[in-house]
């Protein structure tokens, strides 16, 4: 069983999100460059490929979300008192912010 620190998990998620954003940006730039000067069938084929890529992206993202949920669940089960304390502090802070 792997152990993670809060900072490691946060930094890993942050890094993954940054990489994901860069991948989407690169794919968009590549697609725009390809579309210029194409005929209708080529554009249809590209749209089909883009749809497949989006489905793959959704699958990958869903798997990452499930992995993150599983890691969180594992941490809550292994540290129930810490989890309750963190939730209580978070609720207190949120309550204080909403009161303003």
N, C-alpha and C positions, 0 to 999 in steps of 0.2 A: 504494500500500500504506500503510495507516494504521499509525502507531506508537503504542503505549500504554505508559504507565508502570505499574508494579505497583500503585501506589496508585490510579491512575485505574481500572484494571480492578477492583480490590477494591471501591472505592467505588461503581462502576457496578453491580456484582453485588449489593452490599449494598443500594443504593437500589432496584434491581429487586425484590429479595426483600421489602423493606419495602412497596413498592407492591403487590406481589402479595398479601401478607398482608392489607393494607388492603382490597384488592378482594374477597378471599374473605370477610372479616368483613362488609363492606357487603352483599355478595350474601346471606349467611346472615341478616343482620338484615332485609333486604328480604323474603326468602322467609318468614320467621317471621311477619312482619306480614301478608303476603298470605294465608297458610294459614288464619289465624283466621277462622272464619265462612264457609268455602267448602264447596260441595257436592262429592260424590265425583268427578264428572267433571272439575271444575275442578282438584282435587288431582291426578288422573291426568295432565291436561294439563300442570300445573306440573311434575310429576315428569318427564314426557317432555322438557320444555324444560330442566329442570335437567340431565338426562342429556346433552342436546346441548351445554349449556354446559360440562359437565365434559369431554366429548370435545374441545371447542375449546380448553379450558384445557390439557389434556394435549398437544394438538398444538402450541400456542404454547410451552409449557414445553419440549417436545422440541426445537423449533426453536432456542430460546434456549440449550439445553444443547449442541446441535451447533455453534452460533455460538461459544460459549465454548470448546469443544474445538478448533475451527478456529483461533481466536485463539491459544490455548495452543500448538498445534502449530506455528503460524507463528513464534511467539517461540522455541520450542525449536530449530527449524531455523535461524533467523537468529542464534541465540546458543547454540550447542551447549555450549561450555565453561562458560558461566554456568549453563546448565541442569544440567549434571553437578555443578557445585559446589553448587547449591541442593539437589539431590537428596542429595548426600553429607552436607551439613550437616543436612538433615531426617532422614536415616537415623541420624546420630550422636545427634541430640537424642532421637529416638524410642527408640533403643537405651538411652540413658542413663535415660530415664523408665521403661522397662520393666524395667530391672535393679533398680530400687528396690523 
